[in-house]
């Protein structure tokens, strides 16, 4: 199980639906989303290119490159 944490930078963290949609469009299988507008964490399975997901999330949530900070972890790192 892997996860990505999206933290507020210039904009509030994206919604649960936006994070899951971007994950599906990036080739991953989304799991549970936890957190608040300050930071949300999405668990997922599958192989996801981090840059592809970040770009999809920016597109889906109508954000900008510096709207959020991303923290990635996979099963091997955790």
Secondary structure in CASP SS format (residue, H / E / C, confidence):
PFRMAT SS
TARGET T0000
AUTHOR 0000-0000-0000
METHOD secondary structure of the structure
MODEL  1
X C 1.00
X E 1.00
X E 1.00
X E 1.00
X E 1.00
X E 1.00
X E 1.00
X E 1.00
X C 1.00
X C 1.00
X C 1.00
X C 1.00
X C 1.00
X C 1.00
X C 1.00
X H 1.00
X H 1.00
X H 1.00
X H 1.00
X H 1.00
X H 1.00
X H 1.00
X H 1.00
X H 1.00
X H 1.00
X C 1.00
X C 1.00
X C 1.00
X E 1.00
X E 1.00
X E 1.00
X E 1.00
X E 1.00
X E 1.00
X E 1.00
X C 1.00
X C 1.00
X C 1.00
X E 1.00
X E 1.00
X E 1.00
X E 1.00
X E 1.00
X E 1.00
X E 1.00
X C 1.00
X C 1.00
X C 1.00
X C 1.00
X H 1.00
X H 1.00
X H 1.00
X H 1.00
X H 1.00
X H 1.00
X H 1.00
X H 1.00
X H 1.00
X H 1.00
X H 1.00
X C 1.00
X C 1.00
X C 1.00
X C 1.00
X C 1.00
X C 1.00
X C 1.00
X E 1.00
X E 1.00
X E 1.00
X E 1.00
X E 1.00
X E 1.00
X C 1.00
X C 1.00
X C 1.00
X C 1.00
X C 1.00
END
